[in-house]
Amino acid sequence: MLHAKRVISEVAQKTDRILLFHSGSGKDSIALLDLCAPYFKEIVCVYMYVVKDLEHINRYIQWSQNNYKNVKFIQVPHYSLSSYVKHGVLGCKKNEKQPYVTLSQIGDICRKRLGIDWLFLGFKQTDSLNRRCMLRTYEEEAICEKTKKVYPLSKYRNIDILHYIEEQNLMRPEHYGKGQSAGTAITDVDYLKWLKENFPQDLKKVLAVFPMAEHILFQYEKQREHEKLENVRDEND
């Protein structure tokens, strides 16, 4: 992680306080916080929730605050929640007057509220073509001086991040299925299944906000039962 540390060290010469967008249970956030912790006097992690107070997320937040004494978390609504509410997605309480919110706007609000200029994010060039094109235009392919946004993991792959987490003996990220590592996709059946099997109380909280998400699970389980019956018929033929 030499490139990431060089990027972080360069920014640490300009400030001793940073904001860090943290997904709670995601691998990039877990690794990035550990990399940043030795360099700054204060790190404020911004966790964006879709559903508040999920147990499986809170344990990551608590672990981080216990292990890094210069770290604290604030929690704000996820930018996707504005779209969900505006359209009443999956039966959530609808408000057509709800304005759309972007990640950039959330960052600006947090900066103003806390008086912190520099913002760290876990974007990587391997995430998408758009991110690759964007990150390659920055200093060290990671630092945008104009917006004061920093992407120390820019040049790394998922396997590099996972190796670092294992090497440093950090808390392991969750895997909800299909490569998703941050639990915000309430329309994703793999996420809902994972909650049902591992944190049923969290699933209840999700369904309290998005009651029609239960139909996604029902349809999946119905399809699975149908497939089992078809397999049995095929074996008997």
Secondary structure as a PSIPRED ss2 file (coil, helix, strand):
# PSIPRED VFORMAT (PSIPRED V4.0)

   1 M C   1.000  0.000  0.000
   2 L H   0.000  1.000  0.000
   3 H H   0.000  1.000  0.000
   4 A H   0.000  1.000  0.000
   5 K H   0.000  1.000  0.000
   6 R H   0.000  1.000  0.000
   7 V H   0.000  1.000  0.000
   8 I H   0.000  1.000  0.000
   9 S H   0.000  1.000  0.000
  10 E H   0.000  1.000  0.000
  11 V H   0.000  1.000  0.000
  12 A H   0.000  1.000  0.000
  13 Q C   1.000  0.000  0.000
  14 K C   1.000  0.000  0.000
  15 T C   1.000  0.000  0.000
  16 D C   1.000  0.000  0.000
  17 R E   0.000  0.000  1.000
  18 I E   0.000  0.000  1.000
  19 L E   0.000  0.000  1.000
  20 L E   0.000  0.000  1.000
  21 F E   0.000  0.000  1.000
  22 H C   1.000  0.000  0.000
  23 S C   1.000  0.000  0.000
  24 G C   1.000  0.000  0.000
  25 S C   1.000  0.000  0.000
  26 G C   1.000  0.000  0.000
  27 K H   0.000  1.000  0.000
  28 D H   0.000  1.000  0.000
  29 S H   0.000  1.000  0.000
  30 I H   0.000  1.000  0.000
  31 A H   0.000  1.000  0.000
  32 L H   0.000  1.000  0.000
  33 L H   0.000  1.000  0.000
  34 D H   0.000  1.000  0.000
  35 L H   0.000  1.000  0.000
  36 C H   0.000  1.000  0.000
  37 A H   0.000  1.000  0.000
  38 P H   0.000  1.000  0.000
  39 Y H   0.000  1.000  0.000
  40 F C   1.000  0.000  0.000
  41 K C   1.000  0.000  0.000
  42 E E   0.000  0.000  1.000
  43 I E   0.000  0.000  1.000
  44 V E   0.000  0.000  1.000
  45 C E   0.000  0.000  1.000
  46 V E   0.000  0.000  1.000
  47 Y E   0.000  0.000  1.000
  48 M E   0.000  0.000  1.000
  49 Y E   0.000  0.000  1.000
  50 V C   1.000  0.000  0.000
  51 V C   1.000  0.000  0.000
  52 K C   1.000  0.000  0.000
  53 D C   1.000  0.000  0.000
  54 L C   1.000  0.000  0.000
  55 E H   0.000  1.000  0.000
  56 H H   0.000  1.000  0.000
  57 I H   0.000  1.000  0.000
  58 N H   0.000  1.000  0.000
  59 R H   0.000  1.000  0.000
  60 Y H   0.000  1.000  0.000
  61 I H   0.000  1.000  0.000
  62 Q H   0.000  1.000  0.000
  63 W H   0.000  1.000  0.000
  64 S H   0.000  1.000  0.000
  65 Q H   0.000  1.000  0.000
  66 N H   0.000  1.000  0.000
  67 N H   0.000  1.000  0.000
  68 Y C   1.000  0.000  0.000
  69 K C   1.000  0.000  0.000
  70 N C   1.000  0.000  0.000
  71 V E   0.000  0.000  1.000
  72 K E   0.000  0.000  1.000
  73 F E   0.000  0.000  1.000
  74 I E   0.000  0.000  1.000
  75 Q E   0.000  0.000  1.000
  76 V E   0.000  0.000  1.000
  77 P E   0.000  0.000  1.000
  78 H C   1.000  0.000  0.000
  79 Y H   0.000  1.000  0.000
  80 S H   0.000  1.000  0.000
  81 L H   0.000  1.000  0.000
  82 S H   0.000  1.000  0.000
  83 S H   0.000  1.000  0.000
  84 Y H   0.000  1.000  0.000
  85 V H   0.000  1.000  0.000
  86 K H   0.000  1.000  0.000
  87 H H   0.000  1.000  0.000
  88 G C   1.000  0.000  0.000
  89 V H   0.000  1.000  0.000
  90 L H   0.000  1.000  0.000
  91 G H   0.000  1.000  0.000
  92 C C   1.000  0.000  0.000
  93 K C   1.000  0.000  0.000
  94 K C   1.000  0.000  0.000
  95 N C   1.000  0.000  0.000
  96 E C   1.000  0.000  0.000
  97 K C   1.000  0.000  0.000
  98 Q C   1.000  0.000  0.000
  99 P C   1.000  0.000  0.000
 100 Y C   1.000  0.000  0.000
 101 V C   1.000  0.000  0.000
 102 T C   1.000  0.000  0.000
 103 L H   0.000  1.000  0.000
 104 S H   0.000  1.000  0.000
 105 Q H   0.000  1.000  0.000
 106 I H   0.000  1.000  0.000
 107 G H   0.000  1.000  0.000
 108 D H   0.000  1.000  0.000
 109 I H   0.000  1.000  0.000
 110 C H   0.000  1.000  0.000
 111 R H   0.000  1.000  0.000
 112 K H   0.000  1.000  0.000
 113 R H   0.000  1.000  0.000
 114 L H   0.000  1.000  0.000
 115 G C   1.000  0.000  0.000
 116 I C   1.000  0.000  0.000
 117 D C   1.000  0.000  0.000
 118 W E   0.000  0.000  1.000
 119 L E   0.000  0.000  1.000
 120 F E   0.000  0.000  1.000
 121 L C   1.000  0.000  0.000
 122 G C   1.000  0.000  0.000
 123 F C   1.000  0.000  0.000
 124 K C   1.000  0.000  0.000
 125 Q H   0.000  1.000  0.000
 126 T H   0.000  1.000  0.000
 127 D H   0.000  1.000  0.000
 128 S C   1.000  0.000  0.000
 129 L H   0.000  1.000  0.000
 130 N H   0.000  1.000  0.000
 131 R H   0.000  1.000  0.000
 132 R H   0.000  1.000  0.000
 133 C H   0.000  1.000  0.000
 134 M H   0.000  1.000  0.000
 135 L H   0.000  1.000  0.000
 136 R C   1.000  0.000  0.000
 137 T C   1.000  0.000  0.000
 138 Y C   1.000  0.000  0.000
 139 E E   0.000  0.000  1.000
 140 E C   1.000  0.000  0.000
 141 E C   1.000  0.000  0.000
 142 A C   1.000  0.000  0.000
 143 I E   0.000  0.000  1.000
 144 C E   0.000  0.000  1.000
 145 E C   1.000  0.000  0.000
 146 K C   1.000  0.000  0.000
 147 T C   1.000  0.000  0.000
 148 K C   1.000  0.000  0.000
 149 K E   0.000  0.000  1.000
 150 V E   0.000  0.000  1.000
 151 Y C   1.000  0.000  0.000
 152 P C   1.000  0.000  0.000
 153 L C   1.000  0.000  0.000
 154 S C   1.000  0.000  0.000
 155 K C   1.000  0.000  0.000
 156 Y C   1.000  0.000  0.000
 157 R C   1.000  0.000  0.000
 158 N H   0.000  1.000  0.000
 159 I H   0.000  1.000  0.000
 160 D H   0.000  1.000  0.000
 161 I H   0.000  1.000  0.000
 162 L H   0.000  1.000  0.000
 163 H H   0.000  1.000  0.000
 164 Y H   0.000  1.000  0.000
 165 I H   0.000  1.000  0.000
 166 E H   0.000  1.000  0.000
 167 E H   0.000  1.000  0.000
 168 Q C   1.000  0.000  0.000
 169 N C   1.000  0.000  0.000
 170 L C   1.000  0.000  0.000
 171 M C   1.000  0.000  0.000
 172 R C   1.000  0.000  0.000
 173 P C   1.000  0.000  0.000
 174 E C   1.000  0.000  0.000
 175 H C   1.000  0.000  0.000
 176 Y C   1.000  0.000  0.000
 177 G E   0.000  0.000  1.000
 178 K C   1.000  0.000  0.000
 179 G C   1.000  0.000  0.000
 180 Q E   0.000  0.000  1.000
 181 S C   1.000  0.000  0.000
 182 A C   1.000  0.000  0.000
 183 G C   1.000  0.000  0.000
 184 T C   1.000  0.000  0.000
 185 A C   1.000  0.000  0.000
 186 I C   1.000  0.000  0.000
 187 T C   1.000  0.000  0.000
 188 D C   1.000  0.000  0.000
 189 V H   0.000  1.000  0.000
 190 D H   0.000  1.000  0.000
 191 Y H   0.000  1.000  0.000
 192 L H   0.000  1.000  0.000
 193 K H   0.000  1.000  0.000
 194 W H   0.000  1.000  0.000
 195 L H   0.000  1.000  0.000
 196 K H   0.000  1.000  0.000
 197 E H   0.000  1.000  0.000
 198 N H   0.000  1.000  0.000
 199 F C   1.000  0.000  0.000
 200 P H   0.000  1.000  0.000
 201 Q H   0.000  1.000  0.000
 202 D H   0.000  1.000  0.000
 203 L H   0.000  1.000  0.000
 204 K H   0.000  1.000  0.000
 205 K H   0.000  1.000  0.000
 206 V H   0.000  1.000  0.000
 207 L H   0.000  1.000  0.000
 208 A H   0.000  1.000  0.000
 209 V H   0.000  1.000  0.000
 210 F C   1.000  0.000  0.000
 211 P C   1.000  0.000  0.000
 212 M C   1.000  0.000  0.000
 213 A H   0.000  1.000  0.000
 214 E H   0.000  1.000  0.000
 215 H H   0.000  1.000  0.000
 216 I H   0.000  1.000  0.000
 217 L H   0.000  1.000  0.000
 218 F H   0.000  1.000  0.000
 219 Q H   0.000  1.000  0.000
 220 Y H   0.000  1.000  0.000
 221 E H   0.000  1.000  0.000
 222 K H   0.000  1.000  0.000
 223 Q H   0.000  1.000  0.000
 224 R H   0.000  1.000  0.000
 225 E H   0.000  1.000  0.000
 226 H H   0.000  1.000  0.000
 227 E H   0.000  1.000  0.000
 228 K H   0.000  1.000  0.000
 229 L H   0.000  1.000  0.000
 230 E H   0.000  1.000  0.000
 231 N H   0.000  1.000  0.000
 232 V H   0.000  1.000  0.000
 233 R H   0.000  1.000  0.000
 234 D H   0.000  1.000  0.000
 235 E H   0.000  1.000  0.000
 236 N H   0.000  1.000  0.000
 237 D C   1.000  0.000  0.000
